């Protein structure tokens, strides 16, 4: 009996020892797990502190490393914008991708960038009017409206001597102005004594004859010619088609200047092969024949991107309509000479305080008389503009004929795309 009781005590001791062991083992295991959990938490906390794993960088509703995101991501999968719909050089995001704009830049942007365009580039002014900048030119003037006269300058379109030449865009068709919508129609015009056009020919038949002095005297643009004194336009119908398609053309900002006559006006025809420029401060060509000035203007540029030529009757008359419509000078077409000398440097034609500048175009009512490609039925050239002879009425748009050259004969180049 005594032995049995001793055996029970031994068993109880053993059970107690085992139970204590189990409890101790449990405590040790729990401590190890807690330590490991604390170590992992510290590791994650340290990692988060050394990374950008913050709520604002994680998409809303997503949890990473114990951090729940707050970033709201815009779904652009339904975007329809294309590169052509975004302004040139500007960036946007659509369908999860970055898009660099290829749309029409503004004239203001191009003038601010002050860089040459490498290909013919469509642009628009602040009122939505469209223009085209020819390859090799840049926009230089601060104005951002077509009606004020958008100026471009040759950077690499020609050669060293033509560089710096400037031209002004003449819009054709409907244009938006600060005073509402206006229409500039490509055509040939006559103007009454109050400056209002009284006869006009909308661009169409190149053989249309406008009779002025009498029934036997008329003026027209020639499609073909056998004249020994007149060089016709390169292609008058091509000019008309492209101008209407482009919505405008460029006219020389100044008269055709002699690139090498810097200090004195040329007094003879011995250097009629000098290149021409459209720059302020150089002397215009003078003592030059129609054929000479026509060849100089049409060869001013040789480019596949645009055409240069001597001004024709459509280009001259439409530029006058543009000036009278947009400058506020409603009788510019009939103004007398705005110069007290026949040959002054380009852009410096003045008489007292009057300066011959409208819509950024100079000397269309002053300085030399400007020969065109228009043909007179008396087998002679036709010229426009004013000079120092004050006895001719309506100088700016009077068609007249001459069989020779004069100290006051010059011209003006145009560009069309």
C-alpha positions as CSV (number, residue, x, y, z in Angstrom):
1,X,0.0,0.0,0.0
2,X,2.8,2.3,1.0
3,X,4.6,1.5,-2.3
4,X,1.5,2.4,-4.4
5,X,1.2,5.8,-2.8
6,X,4.9,6.5,-3.4
7,X,4.5,5.5,-7.1
8,X,1.6,8.0,-7.4
9,X,3.7,10.8,-6.0
10,X,6.5,10.0,-8.4
11,X,4.0,10.1,-11.3
12,X,2.5,13.4,-10.1
13,X,6.0,14.9,-9.9
14,X,6.9,13.7,-13.3
15,X,3.6,15.1,-14.7
16,X,4.3,18.4,-13.0
17,X,7.8,18.5,-14.4
18,X,6.5,17.8,-17.9
19,X,3.8,20.4,-17.6
20,X,6.3,23.0,-16.5
21,X,8.5,22.1,-19.4
22,X,5.6,22.5,-21.8
23,X,4.7,25.8,-20.3
24,X,8.3,27.0,-20.5
25,X,8.7,25.8,-24.1
26,X,5.5,27.6,-25.0
27,X,6.8,30.8,-23.5
28,X,10.1,30.5,-25.3
29,X,8.4,29.8,-28.6
30,X,6.1,32.7,-28.2
31,X,9.0,35.1,-27.5
32,X,10.8,33.9,-30.6
33,X,7.7,34.5,-32.8
34,X,7.2,38.0,-31.2
35,X,10.8,38.9,-31.8
36,X,10.6,37.8,-35.4
37,X,7.4,39.7,-35.9
38,X,9.0,42.8,-34.4
39,X,12.1,42.4,-36.5
40,X,9.9,42.2,-39.7
41,X,7.9,45.2,-38.7
42,X,11.0,47.1,-38.1
43,X,12.4,46.0,-41.4
44,X,9.3,47.1,-43.3
45,X,9.2,50.4,-41.4
46,X,12.8,51.1,-42.3
47,X,12.3,50.1,-45.9
48,X,9.3,52.4,-46.2
49,X,11.3,55.3,-44.7
50,X,14.0,54.8,-47.4
51,X,11.6,54.5,-50.3
52,X,8.7,56.4,-51.9
53,X,6.2,53.8,-50.7
54,X,3.7,56.3,-49.4
55,X,0.0,56.4,-49.6
56,X,-0.1,59.2,-52.3
57,X,2.1,57.1,-54.5
58,X,-0.1,54.0,-54.3
59,X,-3.3,53.6,-56.3
60,X,-6.4,54.1,-54.2
61,X,-7.7,50.8,-52.8
62,X,-4.4,49.0,-53.1
63,X,-2.4,48.0,-49.9
64,X,1.4,47.4,-50.1
65,X,3.6,46.7,-47.1
66,X,0.7,47.7,-44.8
67,X,0.2,51.0,-46.6
68,X,-3.1,51.7,-48.3
69,X,-3.0,53.9,-51.4
70,X,-4.7,57.2,-51.8
71,X,-3.6,58.1,-55.4
72,X,-6.6,58.5,-57.7
73,X,-5.5,57.6,-61.3
74,X,-7.5,59.2,-64.2
75,X,-8.6,56.6,-66.7
76,X,-7.5,57.9,-70.2
77,X,-8.4,54.8,-72.1
78,X,-11.4,56.5,-73.8
79,X,-9.4,59.6,-75.0
80,X,-9.7,60.4,-78.7
81,X,-7.0,63.1,-79.0
82,X,-4.2,62.6,-81.5
83,X,-0.9,64.4,-82.0
84,X,-2.4,66.5,-84.8
85,X,-5.1,67.8,-82.3
86,X,-2.5,69.2,-79.9
87,X,-0.5,72.4,-80.5
88,X,2.9,71.7,-82.1
89,X,5.5,70.9,-79.4
90,X,3.0,70.8,-76.5
91,X,2.5,67.5,-74.6
92,X,-0.5,65.7,-73.3
93,X,-1.5,62.2,-72.1
94,X,-4.1,59.9,-73.7
95,X,-4.7,56.2,-73.5
96,X,-1.9,55.9,-70.9
97,X,0.7,57.4,-73.3
98,X,2.5,60.7,-73.6
99,X,1.7,62.6,-76.8
100,X,3.8,65.3,-78.4
101,X,1.6,67.7,-80.3
102,X,1.9,68.1,-84.1
103,X,-1.0,70.5,-84.6
104,X,-0.8,74.0,-85.9
105,X,1.3,76.3,-83.8
106,X,0.3,79.8,-83.1
107,X,2.1,82.7,-84.7
108,X,2.9,84.0,-81.3
109,X,4.6,80.8,-80.3
110,X,6.7,80.8,-83.5
111,X,7.7,84.4,-82.9
112,X,8.6,83.6,-79.4
113,X,10.7,80.6,-80.3
114,X,12.4,82.8,-83.0
115,X,13.5,79.7,-84.9
116,X,13.5,78.8,-88.6
117,X,10.9,76.2,-89.8
118,X,12.4,73.3,-91.7
119,X,9.3,72.6,-93.8
120,X,6.3,74.6,-94.9
121,X,4.4,75.0,-91.6
122,X,0.7,75.9,-91.1
123,X,0.1,78.3,-88.2
124,X,-2.7,80.4,-86.9
125,X,-3.1,83.8,-85.4
126,X,-4.9,84.7,-82.2
127,X,-8.2,85.1,-84.1
128,X,-7.9,81.7,-85.8
129,X,-6.7,82.8,-89.2
130,X,-4.4,80.4,-90.9
131,X,-1.2,81.2,-92.6
132,X,1.7,79.1,-94.0
133,X,5.4,79.7,-93.1
134,X,7.7,78.7,-95.9
135,X,10.7,76.4,-95.2
136,X,13.8,78.4,-94.3
137,X,11.9,81.4,-92.8
138,X,10.9,82.4,-89.3
139,X,8.2,84.7,-87.9
140,X,9.8,87.8,-86.5
141,X,7.2,90.4,-85.6
142,X,5.5,90.7,-82.3
143,X,2.0,91.1,-83.8
144,X,-0.1,88.0,-83.7
145,X,-2.9,89.0,-86.0
146,X,-3.0,88.7,-89.8
147,X,-4.7,92.0,-90.2
148,X,-1.7,93.8,-88.7
149,X,0.7,92.2,-91.1
150,X,2.5,88.9,-90.2
151,X,6.2,89.3,-91.1
152,X,8.6,86.4,-92.0
153,X,12.3,86.6,-92.5
154,X,14.7,84.5,-94.6
155,X,17.1,82.5,-92.4
156,X,18.2,79.7,-94.7
157,X,15.7,79.8,-97.6
158,X,18.2,81.4,-100.0
159,X,21.8,82.3,-100.0
160,X,24.0,84.6,-97.9
161,X,22.8,87.7,-99.7
162,X,19.1,87.0,-99.5
163,X,19.2,86.2,-95.8
164,X,17.3,88.8,-93.8
165,X,14.8,89.5,-96.5
166,X,11.3,90.1,-95.2
167,X,7.9,89.4,-96.5
168,X,4.3,90.1,-95.3
169,X,1.4,87.6,-95.5
170,X,-1.5,88.9,-97.6
171,X,-4.7,86.9,-96.7
172,X,-7.2,85.8,-99.3
173,X,-10.8,84.8,-98.5
174,X,-12.6,85.2,-95.3
175,X,-10.6,86.6,-92.4
176,X,-11.4,87.3,-88.8
177,X,-10.4,90.8,-87.6
178,X,-10.8,92.7,-84.4
179,X,-13.8,94.4,-86.0
180,X,-15.4,91.3,-87.3
181,X,-15.3,89.1,-90.4
182,X,-13.9,90.6,-93.6
183,X,-13.4,89.3,-97.1
184,X,-10.3,89.8,-99.2
185,X,-11.0,88.6,-102.8
186,X,-8.1,87.8,-105.1
187,X,-8.6,89.9,-108.1
188,X,-7.7,92.9,-110.2
189,X,-9.2,96.3,-109.2
190,X,-9.6,99.8,-110.3
191,X,-10.2,102.6,-107.7
192,X,-12.3,105.7,-107.8
193,X,-11.1,109.1,-106.6
194,X,-12.4,108.3,-103.1
195,X,-10.4,105.1,-103.0
196,X,-13.4,102.8,-103.5
197,X,-13.0,100.0,-106.0
198,X,-15.2,100.5,-109.1
199,X,-14.1,97.8,-111.4
200,X,-12.9,94.4,-110.3
201,X,-12.1,91.0,-111.9
202,X,-12.3,88.1,-109.5
203,X,-9.4,85.7,-110.1
204,X,-10.4,83.5,-113.0
205,X,-9.7,84.0,-116.7
206,X,-6.1,85.1,-117.2
207,X,-6.9,86.7,-120.5
208,X,-9.4,89.1,-119.2
209,X,-8.7,92.6,-120.6
210,X,-9.4,95.8,-118.6
211,X,-9.7,98.7,-121.0
212,X,-8.6,102.0,-119.4
213,X,-7.6,104.9,-121.6
214,X,-9.6,104.0,-124.7
215,X,-11.0,101.1,-126.6
216,X,-7.6,100.2,-128.1
217,X,-5.5,100.3,-124.9
218,X,-5.8,97.5,-122.4
219,X,-3.9,95.6,-119.7
220,X,-3.8,91.9,-119.0
221,X,-1.7,89.1,-117.5
222,X,-0.3,87.0,-120.3
223,X,-0.4,83.2,-120.4
224,X,2.0,83.1,-123.3
225,X,3.9,86.0,-125.0
226,X,6.2,86.7,-127.9
227,X,6.9,90.2,-126.6
228,X,10.5,91.3,-126.7
229,X,10.1,93.7,-123.9
230,X,7.8,91.9,-121.3
231,X,8.5,88.8,-119.2
232,X,5.2,87.3,-118.2
233,X,4.5,85.8,-114.8
234,X,6.0,82.4,-114.2
235,X,2.5,80.8,-114.4
236,X,-0.4,83.2,-113.6
237,X,-2.9,80.4,-113.3
238,X,-0.7,78.4,-111.0
239,X,-0.3,81.5,-108.9
240,X,-4.1,82.0,-108.7
241,X,-4.8,78.3,-107.9
242,X,-2.1,78.1,-105.1
243,X,-3.1,81.4,-103.5
244,X,-6.7,80.4,-103.3
245,X,-5.7,77.0,-101.9
246,X,-3.2,78.4,-99.4
247,X,-5.5,81.2,-98.3
248,X,-2.9,83.9,-99.1
249,X,0.6,84.8,-100.4
250,X,3.6,86.9,-99.4
251,X,4.5,90.3,-100.7
252,X,7.9,91.8,-100.3
253,X,7.9,94.0,-97.2
254,X,10.0,96.5,-99.2
255,X,10.8,97.2,-102.8
256,X,13.4,95.0,-104.5
257,X,16.6,96.2,-103.0
258,X,20.0,96.0,-104.7
259,X,21.9,93.7,-102.4
260,X,25.2,95.4,-103.2
261,X,24.0,99.0,-103.4
262,X,24.4,99.8,-99.8
263,X,25.7,103.4,-99.7
264,X,24.7,104.9,-103.0
265,X,21.8,104.3,-105.4
266,X,22.8,102.6,-108.6
267,X,22.7,105.0,-111.5
268,X,23.1,102.7,-114.5
269,X,22.2,99.2,-115.6
270,X,25.8,97.9,-115.5
271,X,25.1,95.8,-112.4
272,X,21.6,94.5,-113.2
273,X,22.7,91.0,-112.2
274,X,23.2,91.9,-108.6
275,X,21.0,89.8,-106.3
276,X,17.9,91.4,-104.8
277,X,16.9,91.6,-101.2
278,X,13.9,92.9,-99.2
279,X,15.6,94.7,-96.4
280,X,15.2,98.1,-94.8
281,X,18.1,100.5,-95.4
282,X,19.3,99.3,-98.8
283,X,18.6,101.2,-102.0
284,X,16.0,99.8,-104.4
285,X,16.8,98.8,-107.9
286,X,16.4,101.6,-110.4
287,X,17.3,102.2,-114.1
288,X,16.1,98.6,-114.7
289,X,14.0,97.1,-117.4
290,X,10.9,94.9,-116.9
291,X,12.8,91.8,-118.1
292,X,15.7,92.4,-115.7
293,X,13.6,92.9,-112.6
294,X,11.3,90.0,-113.5
295,X,14.3,87.7,-113.8
296,X,15.8,88.9,-110.6
297,X,12.6,88.4,-108.7
298,X,11.8,84.9,-110.1
299,X,15.3,83.8,-109.4
300,X,15.5,85.2,-106.0
301,X,14.7,81.8,-104.6
302,X,14.9,78.3,-106.1
303,X,12.9,76.1,-103.8
304,X,10.6,73.1,-104.1
305,X,8.6,74.6,-101.1
306,X,7.5,77.8,-102.7
307,X,7.8,80.0,-105.8
308,X,9.2,83.5,-106.1
309,X,8.3,85.9,-108.9
310,X,7.9,89.6,-109.8
311,X,4.6,91.0,-108.5
312,X,1.6,90.6,-110.8
313,X,-1.5,92.6,-111.1
314,X,-3.6,90.3,-108.9
315,X,-0.9,90.4,-106.2
316,X,-0.6,94.2,-106.3
317,X,-4.3,95.0,-106.4
318,X,-5.3,92.4,-103.7
319,X,-2.5,93.8,-101.4
320,X,-4.0,97.3,-101.8
321,X,-7.5,95.8,-100.9
322,X,-5.9,94.1,-97.9
323,X,-4.3,97.4,-96.8
324,X,-7.5,99.4,-97.2
325,X,-9.6,96.8,-95.5
326,X,-7.4,96.2,-92.5
327,X,-5.3,99.3,-91.9
328,X,-8.1,101.8,-91.7
329,X,-6.6,103.8,-94.5
330,X,-9.6,103.6,-96.9
331,X,-8.1,105.7,-99.6
332,X,-4.6,104.4,-99.7
333,X,-5.0,103.4,-103.3
334,X,-5.2,107.0,-104.4
335,X,-2.7,108.7,-102.2
336,X,-0.1,110.8,-103.9
337,X,3.6,110.3,-103.5
338,X,4.6,110.0,-99.8
339,X,8.2,110.9,-100.7
340,X,10.0,114.0,-101.6
341,X,12.6,112.0,-103.5
342,X,12.3,109.3,-106.1
343,X,15.0,107.1,-104.7
344,X,15.4,106.7,-101.0
345,X,16.5,103.6,-99.1
346,X,13.9,100.9,-98.6
347,X,11.6,101.6,-95.7
348,X,12.7,105.2,-95.3
349,X,10.3,106.9,-97.7
350,X,9.0,109.9,-95.8
351,X,7.5,113.3,-96.4
352,X,7.5,115.3,-93.3
353,X,5.9,113.2,-90.6
354,X,4.1,110.8,-93.0
355,X,5.7,107.4,-93.2
356,X,4.6,105.0,-96.0
357,X,3.9,101.9,-93.9
358,X,0.6,100.0,-93.8
359,X,0.1,96.6,-92.4
360,X,3.9,96.3,-92.1
361,X,4.3,96.8,-95.9
362,X,6.4,99.8,-97.0
363,X,6.5,102.1,-100.0
364,X,3.5,101.0,-102.1
365,X,2.6,104.7,-102.3
366,X,6.1,106.0,-102.3
367,X,9.7,105.9,-103.4
368,X,10.2,104.2,-106.8
369,X,7.6,103.2,-109.4
370,X,7.1,99.4,-109.3
371,X,7.0,97.3,-112.5
372,X,4.7,94.3,-112.6
373,X,4.2,91.3,-115.0
374,X,1.1,92.9,-116.4
375,X,1.2,93.6,-120.1
376,X,0.0,96.7,-121.9
377,X,-1.5,96.5,-125.4
378,X,1.1,98.9,-126.6
379,X,3.7,96.2,-126.1
380,X,5.1,97.8,-123.0
381,X,5.2,97.1,-119.3
382,X,2.8,98.3,-116.7
383,X,4.0,99.8,-113.4
384,X,2.4,101.0,-110.2
385,X,3.2,103.0,-107.1
386,X,4.4,106.5,-106.7
387,X,7.6,108.4,-107.3
388,X,8.5,112.0,-107.3
389,X,6.4,113.0,-110.2
390,X,3.4,114.6,-108.6
391,X,1.3,115.2,-111.7
392,X,0.0,111.7,-112.1
393,X,-3.3,111.1,-110.3
394,X,-4.1,108.0,-108.2
395,X,-0.4,106.9,-108.3
396,X,-0.7,103.8,-106.1
397,X,-2.8,101.9,-108.6
398,X,-2.5,103.8,-111.9
399,X,-1.6,101.4,-114.7
400,X,0.6,103.1,-117.2
401,X,3.0,102.1,-119.9
402,X,6.6,103.0,-120.7
403,X,8.9,101.7,-123.4
404,X,12.2,102.2,-121.6
405,X,13.7,102.2,-118.2
406,X,13.9,105.1,-115.8
407,X,15.8,106.2,-112.8
408,X,12.6,105.6,-110.9
409,X,11.7,102.1,-112.2
410,X,11.9,99.3,-109.6
411,X,9.8,96.2,-108.6
412,X,8.8,94.0,-105.7
413,X,9.0,90.2,-105.3
414,X,6.2,87.9,-104.1
415,X,6.2,84.3,-102.7
416,X,3.4,81.8,-103.0
417,X,3.1,78.2,-101.8
